[in-house]
């Protein structure tokens, strides 16, 4: 019995029932004709539609999972590429830093070498200056000695002022220099000539032969 037939019977009974008495007469029921094949076909179509919808939903879910997996794999690959790029940048930076350190070391070594050369040049310049000074001392002594010797040889007396100035002039020489050593010897000879010159002044006409 269908729901529609049941409702018709229920409404009919309700309208015929009295509060005081219940009718015992038979109630006419219109059951109608039910087309089971049609109902089955409809239900089957609905089930097939639901089944297709379920299958499509499953496909959509699988596709979404695949897309998510693809997105995840893509993201993972991008992260890996970024990491590799960062590692390469770090390696390049480390190599550049190492190269700069080597250049700095070479510059430091060159600077030390340059400083050593500069120091050597300074020492040689100082030594050259000292040698030049000692050569000048020697030349001054030689000039003074020659002046005295010629004065005594030619019997041409020097002035008292010149003789006094020559006698009081003491050369500044260094004992470790050859020129200074010769200048010292000339200084001693000069002092001896000055003493001889003084005696010659006391005794005129006594020239050195």
C-alpha positions as CSV (number, residue, x, y, z in Angstrom):
1,X,0.0,0.0,0.0
2,X,1.4,3.4,-0.9
3,X,1.5,6.4,1.4
4,X,-1.0,8.2,-0.8
5,X,-3.6,5.4,-0.3
6,X,-3.0,5.3,3.4
7,X,-3.6,9.1,3.8
8,X,-6.9,8.8,1.9
9,X,-8.1,6.1,4.2
10,X,-7.0,8.0,7.3
11,X,-8.8,11.2,6.2
12,X,-12.0,9.3,5.3
13,X,-12.1,7.5,8.6
14,X,-11.6,10.7,10.5
15,X,-14.4,12.5,8.7
16,X,-16.8,9.6,9.3
17,X,-16.1,9.0,13.0
18,X,-18.4,10.6,15.5
19,X,-17.6,11.3,19.1
20,X,-20.7,9.4,20.2
21,X,-20.7,6.4,17.9
22,X,-18.5,4.6,15.5
23,X,-19.8,3.5,12.2
24,X,-19.4,-0.1,11.3
25,X,-20.1,0.2,7.6
26,X,-17.2,-0.7,5.3
27,X,-15.2,2.2,4.0
28,X,-14.5,2.3,0.4
29,X,-10.7,2.4,-0.4
30,X,-9.2,3.5,-3.6
31,X,-5.8,1.8,-3.7
32,X,-5.2,2.8,-7.3
33,X,-2.6,1.1,-9.6
34,X,1.1,1.3,-8.6
35,X,3.6,1.1,-11.4
36,X,6.5,-0.6,-9.8
37,X,8.6,-0.7,-12.9
38,X,8.4,3.1,-13.3
39,X,9.3,3.6,-9.6
40,X,12.2,1.2,-10.0
41,X,13.4,3.0,-13.1
42,X,13.2,6.3,-11.3
43,X,15.0,5.1,-8.2
44,X,17.6,3.4,-10.4
45,X,18.2,6.6,-12.3
46,X,18.6,8.5,-9.1
47,X,21.1,5.9,-7.8
48,X,23.0,6.0,-11.0
49,X,23.1,9.8,-10.9
50,X,24.3,9.7,-7.3
51,X,26.9,7.0,-8.2
52,X,28.2,9.2,-11.0
53,X,28.3,12.2,-8.7
54,X,30.2,10.2,-6.1
55,X,32.6,9.0,-8.7
56,X,33.1,12.5,-9.9
57,X,33.6,13.7,-6.4
58,X,36.2,11.0,-5.9
59,X,38.0,12.0,-9.1
60,X,37.9,15.7,-8.0
61,X,39.3,14.7,-4.6
62,X,42.1,12.7,-6.2
63,X,42.8,15.5,-8.6
64,X,42.9,17.9,-5.8
65,X,45.3,15.6,-3.9
66,X,47.4,15.3,-7.1
67,X,47.4,19.1,-7.5
68,X,48.3,19.6,-3.9
69,X,51.1,17.0,-4.3
70,X,52.3,18.8,-7.4
71,X,52.2,22.1,-5.7
72,X,54.0,20.6,-2.7
73,X,56.6,19.0,-4.9
74,X,57.0,22.3,-6.9
75,X,57.3,24.2,-3.6
76,X,59.8,21.6,-2.3
77,X,61.8,21.9,-5.5
78,X,61.8,25.7,-5.3
79,X,63.0,25.5,-1.7
80,X,65.7,23.0,-2.8
81,X,66.8,25.3,-5.6
82,X,66.8,28.3,-3.3
83,X,68.9,26.4,-0.8
84,X,71.3,25.3,-3.5
85,X,71.5,28.9,-4.8
86,X,72.2,30.1,-1.2
87,X,74.9,27.4,-0.7
88,X,76.5,28.5,-4.0
89,X,76.3,32.1,-3.0
90,X,77.9,31.2,0.3
91,X,80.6,29.2,-1.4
92,X,81.2,32.1,-3.9
93,X,81.4,34.5,-1.0
94,X,83.7,32.2,1.0
95,X,86.0,31.9,-2.1
96,X,85.9,35.7,-2.6
97,X,86.8,36.2,1.1
98,X,89.6,33.7,0.8
99,X,90.9,35.4,-2.3
100,X,90.7,38.8,-0.5
101,X,92.6,37.3,2.5
102,X,95.3,36.0,0.1
103,X,95.5,39.4,-1.5
104,X,95.8,41.1,1.9
105,X,98.5,38.6,2.9
106,X,100.4,39.4,-0.3
107,X,100.0,43.1,0.3
108,X,101.2,42.6,3.9
109,X,104.1,40.6,2.7
110,X,104.9,43.2,0.1
111,X,104.4,46.0,2.7
112,X,106.9,44.2,5.0
113,X,109.3,43.8,2.1
114,X,108.8,47.5,1.2
115,X,109.3,48.5,4.7
116,X,112.5,46.5,4.9
117,X,113.7,48.0,1.6
118,X,112.8,51.5,2.9
119,X,114.7,50.8,6.1
120,X,117.7,49.6,4.2
121,X,117.5,52.7,1.9
122,X,117.3,54.9,5.0
123,X,120.3,53.2,6.5
124,X,122.3,53.5,3.3
125,X,121.3,57.1,3.0
126,X,122.4,57.8,6.5
127,X,125.6,56.0,5.9
128,X,126.2,58.0,2.7
129,X,125.5,61.2,4.5
130,X,128.0,60.3,7.2
131,X,130.6,59.3,4.6
132,X,130.0,62.6,2.8
133,X,130.4,64.5,6.1
134,X,133.6,62.7,6.9
135,X,134.9,63.3,3.4
136,X,134.2,67.0,4.0
137,X,136.0,66.8,7.3
138,X,139.0,65.2,5.5
139,X,139.0,67.8,2.7
140,X,138.8,70.6,5.3
141,X,141.8,69.1,7.2
142,X,143.7,68.6,4.0
143,X,143.0,72.2,3.0
144,X,144.2,73.5,6.4
145,X,147.2,71.3,6.4
146,X,148.2,72.4,2.8
147,X,147.7,76.0,3.8
148,X,150.0,75.7,6.8
149,X,152.6,73.7,4.9
150,X,152.7,76.2,2.1
151,X,152.9,79.1,4.6
152,X,155.9,77.4,6.3
153,X,157.5,76.4,3.0
154,X,157.2,79.8,1.4
155,X,157.9,81.7,4.6
156,X,154.6,83.5,4.3
157,X,153.3,84.0,7.8
158,X,149.5,83.6,8.5
159,X,147.7,86.2,10.4
160,X,147.3,85.7,14.1
161,X,143.5,85.6,13.8
162,X,143.6,82.9,11.0
163,X,146.2,80.9,13.0
164,X,144.1,81.1,16.2
165,X,140.9,80.1,14.3
166,X,142.7,77.2,12.7
167,X,144.2,76.0,16.0
168,X,140.8,76.0,17.8
169,X,138.9,74.2,15.0
170,X,138.5,70.6,16.1
171,X,137.0,68.3,13.4
172,X,134.1,66.1,14.2
173,X,135.1,62.8,12.8
174,X,134.1,59.1,13.5
175,X,136.8,56.6,14.2
176,X,135.0,53.8,12.1
177,X,135.3,55.8,8.9
178,X,138.4,55.6,6.6
179,X,138.0,59.3,5.8
180,X,137.6,60.1,9.5
181,X,140.8,58.1,10.2
182,X,142.7,60.1,7.6
183,X,141.2,63.3,8.8
184,X,142.3,62.5,12.3
185,X,145.9,61.9,11.1
186,X,145.8,65.2,9.2
187,X,144.5,66.9,12.3
188,X,147.5,65.6,14.3
189,X,149.9,66.8,11.6
190,X,148.1,70.2,11.5
191,X,148.6,70.6,15.2
192,X,152.3,69.7,14.8
193,X,152.6,72.2,11.9
194,X,150.9,74.9,14.0
195,X,153.5,74.3,16.7
196,X,156.2,74.4,14.1
197,X,154.7,77.5,12.6
198,X,154.7,79.2,16.0
199,X,158.4,78.5,16.3
200,X,159.0,79.8,12.8
201,X,157.3,83.0,13.6
202,X,159.6,83.5,16.6
203,X,162.6,82.7,14.4
204,X,161.9,84.5,11.1
205,X,163.5,83.2,7.9
206,X,163.4,79.5,9.0
207,X,161.4,77.9,6.2
208,X,160.8,74.2,5.7
209,X,163.1,72.7,3.2
